[in-house]
């Protein structure tokens, strides 16, 4: 774990502690992280919690990773009936198939949300909305290519669709604006073994393996990295984005810094200062040879989940509709623009 990742974890822990301290005055709040349980980086949910909620024998031992993972998946359906409408449950770091399945099953029944899918979406779309003020365009004017097709990509894509629909673009046209590249290449119709979530964003197109070829062919206005592949946004890709966009949008959102798709310096230097950049982890300011200094924006879901959790519980909501996250994105955008005097 590098220093940036450790710092991010400490900030997240502090936010969780502060938020939980407020909320425990009038309701239960449970933050469930599969990564916490499996890697034991934080003790937000410990063996005693599992022992309390799972049928005996539940003393599985923290070193038994496979058993602990299975117990984690059993935890949600057991917690909901026990605490019901008075409990907010935020869960994260689950495998894609489990995260989508659990969110789909419980989102309209209990007060719950998945931070990887929905929190990340809100902060990323906030960045895109702010970028529109620079590009002088609408969300529906943009074509977006994702490097990655997991929880974060799907969540961001769905919220982008909501933003485009709000501008009046029909749903099917919104979907056509979004393309995804996973470990096997461009997601297209007819490709084998696509998950249900990926099938929604599979378009009629020739199969392409390399992100660089996809970018040059599709000429997107924005690329968003959420696959934790360090250096995925190569010099050729960044230069290509700059060649057919006056203000290319380049979001390298993967954490930690060592997994970022590109650095802030690479983006600003290779686009000659025209790139609109955001990252999941912080980068230092960048000064170009002409003396201009750029201050990279950070898009991290730690800016979203405490406010969403506080808002929905303070309003005594019984479930969290998706438009809550679009509203959150719009509010974050307004604060961001205010902070820079726009």
N, C-alpha and C positions, 0 to 999 in steps of 0.2 A: 504494500500500500504506500503510494508516494505521499509527499507532504500536502499536495493539493487535495487528494482524495481524503486524507485524514482530516484536513481542515473542513472539507465539505461535510463529512460525517459529524464532526463536532457541532457545526452550525445546525445541521438537521436535528441532532439530539437536543440542542438548546431550544429550538423551535417547538419540538414535540413536548419537552418538559414544560415550557411556558404555556403552550396551548392546553395541555392536559391539566395543568394547575388551575386554569380558568374554568375549564369545563366540568371538573369534578365537583363544583359547587352545586350543579343541578342535573347531571346525567353521567352515564358511563361513556367513556371513550376508549376504544381499543385500537391500537395500531398493530397490524399483523404483517410482518415482513418475512417472506420465505428465506431471503438471504440471511436475515438475522438468525433465524433458527438453524439453518444449515451450516453457516460459517461461524456463527457465534461471535460476530464482530461487536454486537451490541446486545444488551440484556433487556430489550423492550418486551419480549415475550419469552418466558423461561419455562423450564421443565415443570415447575409447580403449576403454571397455568394449564398446560396440557394435561397434567395429572388430575386437575380439578374438573376438566370438562370431558375427558375421554373415558369411555367405559373401561373397566379393569380387564386385563392388566395394562396399565398405561405407563408404567415406570420403564421407559424404553432406553433411557440413557442418552445423554447428549452426543456421545461418540458414535451412535448407531445412525448414520446419515440416511440410509434408505428407509428405516422405520420412522425416523423423525420427519422425513418428507411426507410419508403417508399420513402421519398423524396431523401434520399441518393442514393437509387437504381436508381431513375430517373435521378440523376445528371450526370452520365457518358455519356449516349447516348445524352444528351443535350450539354455537354461540347465539345465532339468530333467534331460535325459539326460546332460549333461556332469558335473553334480555329484551328481545322484541323491539318495539318502536322507540324505546328509551335509550337505545345504544347506537352510537355511530361507530361503524367499523370501516377503517381505511386499510386496504391491503395492497401489498406491492411485492415485486421481485418473484412472483410466481412464474412458472413456465407458461409460454404463450397459450397453449391449449387450455390449461387450467384457469388462467386469468380471464380469458374470454368466456369460458363456460360458467365460471362462478359469477362474473359480473352480469352476464345475460340472465342467469337464473334468479339473482337476488336484487338486481338494481331497482325494480319496480315494486318490490315487496318490502324491503327494509331500507334503513338509512345507511347506505354504504357506497363507497366509490373506490376505484383502483387508481392509485396515484401514477403508476407507470403509463397507463392508457389515457386517463382523463386529465390528471394534473400536468403531465408533460405536454399534452395537447394544448391546454389553456395558455401556458407560457410561450410555446412555440407560435401559436396563432397570434398572440399579443405582439410578438416580434414581427410577424408578417404584416399585421395591421399597421404597425408603426412604420414599416418599410413602405407601405402604400403612400404615406405622406411625402416620402422622398421621391418615389417613382412617379407620383401624380397619376395613379392608376387605381383600378378596382381589383378586388381579389379575383373576380371572374375573368379578368384580363390575363391572368397568369397561368403558366404551365409549370407544374412542379414535379421534379424527379426525386424520389427517396432512395438513398443508399441504405437498405435495410427494409424489412417487411414484417417486423415483429410488433410487440405491443405498442411501443412509442409511435412507430410509423402509422399504424392503423388508427390509433387515437387521434393523432394530428390530422390525418387525412379526413376522418369523419368530421372533425370540427371545421376544417377548411370547407368541406361540402356545405355545412350549415351556414357558414359565412357567405359563400357564393349564392346559396339559395335565398338568403336574406336580401341579396342584391337583385334577385329576380331571375337568376339563371335556373333552368329546369334541372331536376335532380340528375337525370342521365347525362346531361351535358357537363355537369359538375364532375362526375366520375371520370369522364373522358379527359379532364384536365390534369389528372393525377396518374403518375406512373411509378412503379416500384421495381427496384433491383434487389434481389436477394443473393444468396450464395451460389445459386445456379444461373444467375443472369436475369435478364428482363422478364418480368412476369407477363406472359401473353396467353391468349386462349389456346387451348390444345396442349399446353404443357402438362406433363404428368405430375401427379401427387401434389396438387395444390390444395391447401386448406380452404375451408369455406370463406374465411376472411380474405385470403389472397385472391380467390376467384372473383370477388367483387371488383377488383382492380386489374383484372386480366383483360387486355385489349387485343384486337386483331392487329397483329404485327409479326414480322419475322423475328425469330429468336435471336437474341444478342447476348453474348456472354460478358462483355467488358463494359464497365461503367463509362469509360472514356468514349467508346463507340456509341453508347446510348445517348450521351450528352450531345455529341456532335450531330447525331441523326435527328433527335427530337428538338434540339435547341430550346431547352427550358429557360424560363426566366428566373427560376429558383431551384437550388439543389439543397436537400436537407439530409444530413448524415446522422443516422441513429443505429448503426450496426456495430459500433465499437471496433472499427477497422482503422487502425492508425494509418494516416497518409493516404486514405482512399481518394481524397480530392487532390490528385496529382497536379503538377505544374501544367501539364497539357490540358487537364480539365478546367482548371481555373482560368487559363488563358483563353480557352474556347468560350467559356461563359462570358468573359470580357469582350470577346470579338463580336458576339451577336446580341449583347445587352449593354445599353448605356449605363445602367446601374444593376449589375448582377447581384442577386440575393444568394448568399452562401452561408448556410447555417451548419456549423460543425458541432453538433449537440452531444456527441458521445462523451461519457465520463470514464475514467479520470482524464486529466490532460494528456497522459501518455497514449490514450486511445482516440484522441481527437482526429477527425478526418483531415484537417489541416490546421496550421497555426494562424493567428491573427496577422502576423508579419507576412506570411506567405500570401494570404488573401489580399491585404492592402498593397503589397509590393507588386504582385503579378497583375493586379487590376489597375495599377497606377492610382490607387486611392478611390476608385469608383465602386468597389465592392461594398455591399451592405452585409456586415459580418455579425454573427452571434455564435457563442459557444456554450457548451454545457458546463465547462470549468473556466475559471478566470484566466485571462491573459493580460500581460502588462501592456501599457500604451505603446504604440508603434509610431516612430517618427521617420518619415520618408526623406529621401535625399533632397527634396525641394523645401524641407523644413516643416511641412504639415505634420501634425500629430493627431493620431486617431486613438480613441478610447473604446476598446472592444466591449460590446454588450454581452451580458451573460444571461442565458436562458435556462434556468434550472427550476424544476418543479417545487423546490423548497420555497419559492416565492408564491406558490399557489395554495398548497394543501392546508396551511394553518388558517388562511382567510376563508376558504371554502368551508372547512370544518366548523369554524366559529359561526359563520353566517347561517349555515343550514340548521345548526343546533339552536342558535339564538332565536331563529324564526320558527322553531318547533316543527320543522318539515319532517315528513314521514318517509320520503324517498327523494332522490336527487335526480331531477330530469337533466338531460344533456345540455339544454340551453343555459343552465347555471354556469357551465364552463365557458360558453361563448360570452356570456355577460362578464365573467371573470376576466377573460382575455381582453374584452373591450375596456374594462376598468384599468387593467394593468397598462394597456396601450395609452390611455389618457394620462395616467400618472407619468409614464415614460416620456411622453411628448411634453408635458408640463415641466419635467425636470430638465429638459434641454431647451426650453423656451420656444417650443413650437405650438 
